[in-house]
């Protein structure tokens, strides 16, 4: 189980909660379980969500493992290069 902090407007998709405990081993499973438990997340995931794990941002690395005890933030994806 990992604790995930939702940044900014993402908390609205989780009923106003800013932190969630989710049983997931990697980013792919995290997104799948978020969409199952909170259907409002699905369009946000389709648009793009960045995942910060211990300060490193991952955008399309869905196989990245979520280490136990890691600091994990979900952020709306920003455009740019």
C-alpha positions as CSV (number, residue, x, y, z in Angstrom):
1,X,0.0,0.0,0.0
2,X,1.3,3.5,-0.9
3,X,0.1,6.9,0.2
4,X,-0.6,9.2,-2.7
5,X,-0.9,13.0,-2.4
6,X,-3.2,14.6,-5.0
7,X,-2.0,18.0,-6.1
8,X,-4.3,20.9,-7.0
9,X,-7.5,20.1,-8.9
10,X,-6.9,16.3,-8.8
11,X,-8.4,16.1,-5.3
12,X,-11.8,17.0,-6.7
13,X,-11.8,13.7,-8.7
14,X,-11.4,11.9,-5.3
15,X,-14.3,13.6,-3.6
16,X,-12.1,16.3,-2.2
17,X,-9.6,14.0,-0.5
18,X,-6.0,15.2,-0.8
19,X,-4.4,11.9,0.3
20,X,-5.3,8.3,-0.7
21,X,-4.0,4.9,0.4
22,X,-3.9,2.6,-2.7
23,X,-2.6,-0.9,-3.0
24,X,-0.4,-0.7,-6.1
25,X,3.0,-2.0,-7.1
26,X,3.6,0.3,-10.1
27,X,2.2,3.4,-11.8
28,X,0.0,1.4,-14.2
29,X,-1.7,-0.4,-11.4
30,X,-2.1,2.8,-9.4
31,X,-3.9,4.5,-12.4
32,X,-6.1,1.4,-12.9
33,X,-7.1,1.3,-9.3
34,X,-7.7,5.0,-9.1
35,X,-10.0,4.8,-12.2
36,X,-11.9,1.8,-10.6
37,X,-12.3,3.5,-7.2
38,X,-12.8,7.0,-8.4
39,X,-14.3,7.0,-12.0
40,X,-13.8,10.8,-12.3
41,X,-10.0,10.0,-12.6
42,X,-10.3,8.2,-15.9
43,X,-10.6,11.3,-18.1
44,X,-7.8,12.9,-16.2
45,X,-5.6,9.9,-16.7
46,X,-6.4,9.9,-20.4
47,X,-5.4,13.6,-20.6
48,X,-2.2,12.9,-18.7
49,X,-1.1,12.9,-15.1
50,X,2.5,13.2,-13.9
51,X,3.7,11.1,-11.0
52,X,6.4,12.4,-8.7
53,X,8.2,9.6,-6.7
54,X,10.6,11.0,-4.1
55,X,11.0,14.2,-6.1
56,X,11.5,12.6,-9.6
57,X,8.7,13.2,-12.1
58,X,7.6,10.4,-14.3
59,X,5.2,11.1,-17.2
60,X,4.9,8.0,-19.4
61,X,6.8,5.4,-17.4
62,X,3.8,3.3,-16.4
63,X,6.0,0.3,-15.3
64,X,7.9,2.4,-12.7
65,X,7.6,0.6,-9.4
66,X,6.2,2.4,-6.3
67,X,8.7,1.7,-3.5
68,X,7.1,1.3,0.0
69,X,7.4,4.4,2.0
70,X,8.1,6.6,-1.0
71,X,6.7,10.1,-1.2
72,X,4.3,10.0,-4.1
73,X,2.5,13.0,-5.7
74,X,0.0,13.0,-8.6
75,X,0.1,16.3,-10.6
76,X,-1.9,17.5,-13.6
77,X,0.4,17.2,-16.6
78,X,2.0,20.4,-17.8
79,X,2.6,21.2,-21.4
80,X,6.1,22.0,-22.4
81,X,9.3,20.6,-23.7
